[in-house]
Amino acid sequence: MTMQLRASICALVDNAGEVELAEGWLRDNESSLTYVSEMNGCGCCVFMWDIEGPADVVKTLPSVLSAGNDWVSSGPTDKA
């Protein structure tokens, strides 16, 4: 069984390049992830997504984009 991890992505518009970094990371890794939420930030200043996928993929998320919340702390689902 592949270990699954959850993460929340938070990109701030005011931080140069963060939104582009987040969107690029998602684009490059979306096919490997088992879950990607709709963008759930306001879109004017904050872009946020919840994701789940193989640990080796999720661990490549740049730390500047990683945010903790109930989604992350509730733990991954069991997936083979």
DOFIVO-794487 format. One record per atom (N, C-alpha, C): y, z, x; residue number from 1; atom name. Coordinates in nm, 4 decimals, decimal comma, always signed. Atoms other than C-alpha are relative to their C-alpha. Layout:
REM residues N
+----------+----------+----------+-----+------+
:       py :       pz :       px :  nr : atom :
+----------+----------+----------+-----+------+
:        Y :        Z :        X : NUM :   CA :
...
+----------+----------+----------+-----+------+
REM end
This chain:
REM residues 80
+----------+----------+----------+-----+------+
:       py :       pz :       px :  nr : atom :
+----------+----------+----------+-----+------+
:  -0,1171 :  +0,0000 :  +0,0837 :   1 :    N :
:  +0,0000 :  +0,0000 :  +0,0000 :   1 :   CA :
:  +0,1245 :  +0,0000 :  +0,0890 :   1 :    C :
:  -0,1266 :  +0,0061 :  -0,0717 :   2 :    N :
:  +0,3475 :  -0,0870 :  +0,1250 :   2 :   CA :
:  +0,0905 :  +0,1117 :  -0,0490 :   2 :    C :
:  -0,0921 :  -0,1071 :  +0,0391 :   3 :    N :
:  +0,5850 :  +0,2076 :  +0,1300 :   3 :   CA :
:  +0,1282 :  -0,0605 :  -0,0546 :   3 :    C :
:  -0,1221 :  +0,0454 :  +0,0653 :   4 :    N :
:  +0,8747 :  +0,1479 :  -0,1078 :   4 :   CA :
:  +0,1109 :  +0,1028 :  +0,0204 :   4 :    C :
:  -0,1172 :  -0,0864 :  -0,0089 :   5 :    N :
:  +1,2237 :  +0,2883 :  -0,0597 :   5 :   CA :
:  +0,1042 :  -0,0459 :  -0,1004 :   5 :    C :
:  -0,1150 :  +0,0300 :  +0,0844 :   6 :    N :
:  +1,5235 :  +0,3060 :  -0,2878 :   6 :   CA :
:  +0,1266 :  +0,0190 :  +0,0816 :   6 :    C :
:  -0,1311 :  -0,0157 :  -0,0627 :   7 :    N :
:  +1,8831 :  +0,2654 :  -0,1787 :   7 :   CA :
:  +0,1060 :  -0,0416 :  -0,0997 :   7 :    C :
:  -0,1157 :  +0,0451 :  +0,0759 :   8 :    N :
:  +2,2231 :  +0,2281 :  -0,3335 :   8 :   CA :
:  +0,0982 :  -0,0599 :  +0,0988 :   8 :    C :
:  -0,0976 :  +0,0709 :  -0,0819 :   9 :    N :
:  +2,4705 :  -0,0175 :  -0,1891 :   9 :   CA :
:  +0,1374 :  +0,0228 :  -0,0612 :   9 :    C :
:  -0,1378 :  -0,0184 :  +0,0445 :  10 :    N :
:  +2,8406 :  +0,0610 :  -0,2109 :  10 :   CA :
:  +0,0919 :  -0,0689 :  +0,0998 :  10 :    C :
:  -0,0939 :  +0,0736 :  -0,0849 :  11 :    N :
:  +3,0987 :  -0,1818 :  -0,0740 :  11 :   CA :
:  +0,1400 :  +0,0149 :  -0,0580 :  11 :    C :
:  -0,1385 :  -0,0204 :  +0,0426 :  12 :    N :
:  +3,4704 :  -0,1065 :  -0,0903 :  12 :   CA :
:  +0,0838 :  -0,1215 :  +0,0376 :  12 :    C :
:  -0,0846 :  +0,1172 :  -0,0225 :  13 :    N :
:  +3,7125 :  -0,3965 :  -0,1261 :  13 :   CA :
:  +0,1035 :  +0,0281 :  +0,1089 :  13 :    C :
:  -0,1027 :  -0,0359 :  -0,0982 :  14 :    N :
:  +3,9705 :  -0,2104 :  +0,0861 :  14 :   CA :
:  -0,0511 :  +0,0010 :  +0,1438 :  14 :    C :
:  +0,0579 :  +0,0007 :  -0,1348 :  15 :    N :
:  +3,7301 :  -0,2043 :  +0,3838 :  15 :   CA :
:  -0,0378 :  -0,1436 :  +0,0352 :  15 :    C :
:  +0,0150 :  +0,1420 :  -0,0348 :  16 :    N :
:  +3,7545 :  -0,5491 :  +0,5401 :  16 :   CA :
:  -0,1445 :  -0,0362 :  +0,0319 :  16 :    C :
:  +0,1315 :  +0,0550 :  -0,0261 :  17 :    N :
:  +3,4282 :  -0,7403 :  +0,5266 :  17 :   CA :
:  -0,1162 :  +0,0695 :  -0,0676 :  17 :    C :
:  +0,1119 :  -0,0734 :  +0,0603 :  18 :    N :
:  +3,2212 :  -0,4812 :  +0,3356 :  18 :   CA :
:  -0,0645 :  -0,0756 :  -0,1146 :  18 :    C :
:  +0,0574 :  +0,0707 :  +0,1151 :  19 :    N :
:  +3,1787 :  -0,6830 :  +0,0158 :  19 :   CA :
:  -0,0802 :  -0,1207 :  +0,0485 :  19 :    C :
:  +0,0700 :  +0,1168 :  -0,0533 :  20 :    N :
:  +3,0841 :  -0,9944 :  +0,2127 :  20 :   CA :
:  -0,1292 :  +0,0411 :  +0,0706 :  20 :    C :
:  +0,1194 :  -0,0513 :  -0,0678 :  21 :    N :
:  +2,8400 :  -0,7899 :  +0,4232 :  21 :   CA :
:  -0,1073 :  +0,0359 :  -0,1019 :  21 :    C :
:  +0,0950 :  -0,0396 :  +0,1040 :  22 :    N :
:  +2,6770 :  -0,6453 :  +0,1098 :  22 :   CA :
:  -0,0588 :  -0,1218 :  -0,0699 :  22 :    C :
:  +0,0490 :  +0,1191 :  +0,0695 :  23 :    N :
:  +2,6535 :  -0,9793 :  -0,0691 :  23 :   CA :
:  -0,0902 :  -0,0832 :  +0,0907 :  23 :    C :
:  +0,0834 :  +0,0737 :  -0,0949 :  24 :    N :
:  +2,5141 :  -1,1448 :  +0,2438 :  24 :   CA :
:  -0,1350 :  +0,0667 :  +0,0201 :  24 :    C :
:  +0,1250 :  -0,0723 :  -0,0175 :  25 :    N :
:  +2,2540 :  -0,8724 :  +0,2941 :  25 :   CA :
:  -0,0889 :  -0,0196 :  -0,1232 :  25 :    C :
:  +0,0774 :  +0,0212 :  +0,1226 :  26 :    N :
:  +2,1464 :  -0,9009 :  -0,0706 :  26 :   CA :
:  -0,0554 :  -0,1420 :  -0,0071 :  26 :    C :
:  +0,0435 :  +0,1402 :  +0,0028 :  27 :    N :
:  +2,1289 :  -1,2804 :  -0,0502 :  27 :   CA :
:  -0,1172 :  -0,0219 :  +0,0969 :  27 :    C :
:  +0,1035 :  +0,0183 :  -0,1012 :  28 :    N :
:  +1,9180 :  -1,2637 :  +0,2661 :  28 :   CA :
:  -0,1292 :  +0,0745 :  -0,0315 :  28 :    C :
:  +0,1167 :  -0,0868 :  +0,0214 :  29 :    N :
:  +1,6799 :  -0,9947 :  +0,1357 :  29 :   CA :
:  -0,0489 :  +0,0081 :  -0,1439 :  29 :    C :
:  +0,0338 :  -0,0140 :  +0,1421 :  30 :    N :
:  +1,6676 :  -1,0340 :  -0,2434 :  30 :   CA :
:  -0,1448 :  -0,0387 :  -0,0315 :  30 :    C :
:  +0,1363 :  +0,0449 :  +0,0304 :  31 :    N :
:  +1,3369 :  -1,2210 :  -0,2419 :  31 :   CA :
:  -0,1055 :  +0,1006 :  +0,0459 :  31 :    C :
:  +0,0938 :  -0,1020 :  -0,0480 :  32 :    N :
:  +1,1721 :  -0,9294 :  -0,0562 :  32 :   CA :
:  +0,0096 :  +0,1303 :  -0,0786 :  32 :    C :
:  -0,0210 :  -0,1234 :  +0,0750 :  33 :    N :
:  +1,3095 :  -0,6581 :  -0,2864 :  33 :   CA :
:  -0,0746 :  -0,0045 :  -0,1328 :  33 :    C :
:  +0,0694 :  -0,0078 :  +0,1290 :  34 :    N :
:  +1,1183 :  -0,5380 :  -0,5925 :  34 :   CA :
:  +0,0956 :  +0,0287 :  -0,1146 :  34 :    C :
:  -0,0993 :  -0,0271 :  +0,1042 :  35 :    N :
:  +1,4351 :  -0,4370 :  -0,7790 :  35 :   CA :
:  +0,1397 :  -0,0133 :  +0,0589 :  35 :    C :
:  -0,1432 :  +0,0061 :  -0,0307 :  36 :    N :
:  +1,8038 :  -0,5245 :  -0,7620 :  36 :   CA :
:  +0,0728 :  +0,0131 :  -0,1337 :  36 :    C :
:  -0,0753 :  -0,0187 :  +0,1245 :  37 :    N :
:  +2,0350 :  -0,3912 :  -1,0338 :  37 :   CA :
:  +0,1098 :  -0,1048 :  -0,0099 :  37 :    C :
:  -0,1242 :  +0,0752 :  +0,0158 :  38 :    N :
:  +2,3247 :  -0,5799 :  -1,1760 :  38 :   CA :
:  +0,1059 :  +0,0728 :  +0,0819 :  38 :    C :
:  -0,1095 :  -0,0648 :  -0,0704 :  39 :    N :
:  +2,6438 :  -0,5120 :  -0,9843 :  39 :   CA :
:  +0,0611 :  +0,1005 :  -0,0972 :  39 :    C :
:  -0,0455 :  -0,1016 :  +0,0945 :  40 :    N :
:  +2,7531 :  -0,1818 :  -1,1383 :  40 :   CA :
:  +0,1263 :  +0,0732 :  +0,0441 :  40 :    C :
:  -0,1322 :  -0,0531 :  -0,0339 :  41 :    N :
:  +3,0856 :  -0,1151 :  -0,9674 :  41 :   CA :
:  +0,1033 :  -0,0637 :  -0,0917 :  41 :    C :
:  -0,1049 :  +0,0560 :  +0,0853 :  42 :    N :
:  +3,4177 :  -0,1962 :  -1,1282 :  42 :   CA :
:  +0,0306 :  -0,1456 :  +0,0357 :  42 :    C :
:  -0,0249 :  +0,1375 :  -0,0413 :  43 :    N :
:  +3,4471 :  -0,5178 :  -0,9263 :  43 :   CA :
:  +0,1423 :  -0,0256 :  +0,0478 :  43 :    C :
:  -0,1366 :  +0,0192 :  -0,0511 :  44 :    N :
:  +3,8150 :  -0,4701 :  -0,8548 :  44 :   CA :
:  +0,0178 :  +0,0723 :  +0,1325 :  44 :    C :
:  -0,0123 :  -0,0731 :  -0,1264 :  45 :    N :
:  +3,7755 :  -0,2119 :  -0,5793 :  45 :   CA :
:  -0,1336 :  +0,0462 :  +0,0560 :  45 :    C :
:  +0,1317 :  -0,0471 :  -0,0428 :  46 :    N :
:  +3,4065 :  -0,1124 :  -0,5647 :  46 :   CA :
:  -0,1080 :  -0,0925 :  -0,0542 :  46 :    C :
:  +0,1177 :  +0,0778 :  +0,0376 :  47 :    N :
:  +3,0891 :  -0,3218 :  -0,5684 :  47 :   CA :
:  -0,1214 :  +0,0869 :  +0,0308 :  47 :    C :
:  +0,1156 :  -0,0879 :  -0,0186 :  48 :    N :
:  +2,7633 :  -0,1274 :  -0,6183 :  48 :   CA :
:  -0,1254 :  -0,0622 :  -0,0589 :  48 :    C :
:  +0,1315 :  +0,0429 :  +0,0480 :  49 :    N :
:  +2,3947 :  -0,2107 :  -0,6566 :  49 :   CA :
:  -0,1014 :  +0,1078 :  +0,0345 :  49 :    C :
:  +0,1176 :  -0,0802 :  -0,0320 :  50 :    N :
:  +2,0734 :  -0,0074 :  -0,6737 :  50 :   CA :
:  -0,1093 :  -0,0984 :  +0,0372 :  50 :    C :
:  +0,1074 :  +0,0884 :  -0,0437 :  51 :    N :
:  +1,7819 :  -0,1616 :  -0,4878 :  51 :   CA :
:  -0,1257 :  +0,0805 :  +0,0274 :  51 :    C :
:  +0,1270 :  -0,0586 :  -0,0398 :  52 :    N :
:  +1,4159 :  -0,0914 :  -0,4203 :  52 :   CA :
:  -0,0818 :  -0,1103 :  +0,0648 :  52 :    C :
:  +0,0834 :  +0,0984 :  -0,0666 :  53 :    N :
:  +1,1781 :  -0,2637 :  -0,1854 :  53 :   CA :
:  -0,0757 :  +0,0605 :  +0,1156 :  53 :    C :
:  +0,0767 :  -0,0476 :  -0,1143 :  54 :    N :
:  +0,9550 :  -0,2402 :  +0,1186 :  54 :   CA :
:  +0,0897 :  +0,0736 :  +0,0993 :  54 :    C :
:  -0,0781 :  -0,0832 :  -0,0908 :  55 :    N :
:  +1,0724 :  +0,0273 :  +0,3617 :  55 :   CA :
:  +0,0561 :  -0,0800 :  +0,1166 :  55 :    C :
:  -0,0476 :  +0,0747 :  -0,1166 :  56 :    N :
:  +1,0967 :  -0,2201 :  +0,6498 :  56 :   CA :
:  +0,1169 :  -0,0912 :  -0,0337 :  56 :    C :
:  -0,1142 :  +0,0813 :  +0,0425 :  57 :    N :
:  +1,3437 :  -0,4299 :  +0,4484 :  57 :   CA :
:  +0,1187 :  +0,0906 :  -0,0325 :  57 :    C :
:  -0,1086 :  -0,0885 :  +0,0425 :  58 :    N :
:  +1,5489 :  -0,1492 :  +0,2920 :  58 :   CA :
:  +0,0644 :  +0,0692 :  +0,1208 :  58 :    C :
:  -0,0537 :  -0,0665 :  -0,1192 :  59 :    N :
:  +1,5892 :  +0,0181 :  +0,6335 :  59 :   CA :
:  +0,0955 :  -0,0886 :  +0,0794 :  59 :    C :
:  -0,0940 :  +0,0888 :  -0,0698 :  60 :    N :
:  +1,7821 :  -0,2890 :  +0,7537 :  60 :   CA :
:  +0,1379 :  -0,0016 :  -0,0650 :  60 :    C :
:  -0,1304 :  -0,0081 :  +0,0656 :  61 :    N :
:  +2,0660 :  -0,2123 :  +0,5102 :  61 :   CA :
:  +0,0987 :  +0,0678 :  +0,0945 :  61 :    C :
:  -0,0981 :  -0,0627 :  -0,0888 :  62 :    N :
:  +2,3759 :  -0,1458 :  +0,7227 :  62 :   CA :
:  +0,0434 :  +0,1366 :  -0,0546 :  62 :    C :
:  -0,0304 :  -0,1365 :  +0,0440 :  63 :    N :
:  +2,4550 :  +0,2261 :  +0,7117 :  63 :   CA :
:  +0,1362 :  +0,0106 :  -0,0682 :  63 :    C :
:  -0,1334 :  -0,0027 :  +0,0615 :  64 :    N :
:  +2,8187 :  +0,1555 :  +0,6175 :  64 :   CA :
:  -0,0074 :  -0,0319 :  -0,1502 :  64 :    C :
:  +0,0152 :  +0,0380 :  +0,1402 :  65 :    N :
:  +2,6875 :  +0,0207 :  +0,2832 :  65 :   CA :
:  -0,0870 :  +0,0969 :  -0,0793 :  65 :    C :
:  +0,0958 :  -0,0886 :  +0,0642 :  66 :    N :
:  +2,4403 :  +0,2992 :  +0,2054 :  66 :   CA :
:  +0,0699 :  +0,1163 :  -0,0695 :  66 :    C :
:  -0,0583 :  -0,1092 :  +0,0783 :  67 :    N :
:  +2,5305 :  +0,5499 :  -0,0669 :  67 :   CA :
:  -0,1117 :  +0,0794 :  -0,0669 :  67 :    C :
:  +0,0982 :  -0,0839 :  +0,0670 :  68 :    N :
:  +2,3336 :  +0,8428 :  -0,2057 :  68 :   CA :
:  +0,0403 :  +0,0239 :  -0,1448 :  68 :    C :
:  -0,0234 :  -0,0315 :  +0,1412 :  69 :    N :
:  +2,2978 :  +0,9092 :  -0,5782 :  69 :   CA :
:  -0,1318 :  +0,0375 :  -0,0658 :  69 :    C :
:  +0,1223 :  -0,0381 :  +0,0708 :  70 :    N :
:  +2,0420 :  +1,0042 :  -0,8457 :  70 :   CA :
:  -0,1091 :  -0,1053 :  +0,0139 :  70 :    C :
:  +0,0978 :  +0,1077 :  -0,0158 :  71 :    N :
:  +1,8719 :  +0,6626 :  -0,8120 :  71 :   CA :
:  -0,0796 :  +0,0206 :  +0,1288 :  71 :    C :
:  +0,0649 :  -0,0161 :  -0,1298 :  72 :    N :
:  +1,7956 :  +0,7245 :  -0,4448 :  72 :   CA :
:  -0,0847 :  +0,1268 :  +0,0022 :  72 :    C :
:  +0,0710 :  -0,1279 :  -0,0079 :  73 :    N :
:  +1,6948 :  +1,0889 :  -0,4828 :  73 :   CA :
:  -0,1169 :  +0,0111 :  -0,0974 :  73 :    C :
:  +0,1124 :  -0,0051 :  +0,0929 :  74 :    N :
:  +1,4579 :  +1,0163 :  -0,7729 :  74 :   CA :
:  -0,1267 :  -0,0580 :  +0,0596 :  74 :    C :
:  +0,1177 :  +0,0497 :  -0,0708 :  75 :    N :
:  +1,2251 :  +0,8422 :  -0,5284 :  75 :   CA :
:  -0,0479 :  -0,1331 :  -0,0500 :  75 :    C :
:  +0,0487 :  +0,1330 :  +0,0338 :  76 :    N :
:  +1,0511 :  +0,5075 :  -0,5284 :  76 :   CA :
:  -0,1132 :  +0,0027 :  -0,1021 :  76 :    C :
:  +0,1169 :  +0,0170 :  +0,0857 :  77 :    N :
:  +0,8050 :  +0,3808 :  -0,7831 :  77 :   CA :
:  -0,1163 :  -0,0348 :  +0,0899 :  77 :    C :
:  +0,1184 :  +0,0368 :  -0,0781 :  78 :    N :
:  +0,4481 :  +0,3265 :  -0,6623 :  78 :   CA :
:  -0,0304 :  -0,1465 :  -0,0245 :  78 :    C :
:  +0,0316 :  +0,1424 :  +0,0091 :  79 :    N :
:  +0,3933 :  -0,0418 :  -0,5909 :  79 :   CA :
:  -0,0910 :  -0,0336 :  +0,1154 :  79 :    C :
:  +0,0927 :  +0,0428 :  -0,1053 :  80 :    N :
:  +0,1146 :  -0,2033 :  -0,3966 :  80 :   CA :
:  +0,0630 :  -0,1081 :  +0,0836 :  80 :    C :
+----------+----------+----------+-----+------+
REM end
